[in-house]
Amino acid sequence: MDQELVRYLNDHLAGAGGAIKVIQTLADRAEEEEKRLFFQKLKQKVEDDRGLLKRLLEKLGQDTTALADTLGAITAKASHLKLRWEGLDANELGHFEAIEMLALGIQGKRLLWLMLGRLQPRVPEWQGIDFNDLERQAVEQRDAVETLRMEAGVGCLIDKQRQGIPLQEQINSP
């Protein structure tokens, strides 16, 4: 029954598992208390979303697969190795790329909620779940992470002497 849908949900379940590990790493390495708390709250939201994915699968009569957990762990480990190579401290490329991966993952979650909302009339087991609100929350999460991504990009992608120069002066300089 709905095997492609089950695979799709399991793929997102695995992605959420990997995201939780990346978010925890970002929280552990955050230099500012405000950012540490932001990542901890985001991690809780992703864990809640992951729990909802499991419940959606259960409502379809499916168990979550150990494969999803394993794939999430493998993905997280592979990503973590690459990011560690680039450096995970603030103002290092790996830190920026971790936040960028997170922003992309949250956008993927937003698209998941949109798709499930579209399917909901055909899946009576999911009646009562507010996919529109879940999509709205994903947009808010993505926008908040995007702000951090832009900040991290400025901190690592350009030389220190350019960081304090207003953009217009950079454009006009020889």
Secondary structure, 3 states (H helix, E strand, C coil): CCHHHHHHHHHHHHHHHHHHHHHHHHHHHCCCHHHHHHHHHHHHHHHHHHHHHHHHHHHCCCCCCHHHHHHHHHHHHHHHHHHHHHCCCCCCHHHHHHHHHHHHHHHHHHHHHHHHHHHHHHCHHHCCCCHHHHHHHHHHHHHHHHHHHHHHHHHHHCCHHHHCCCHHHHHHCC
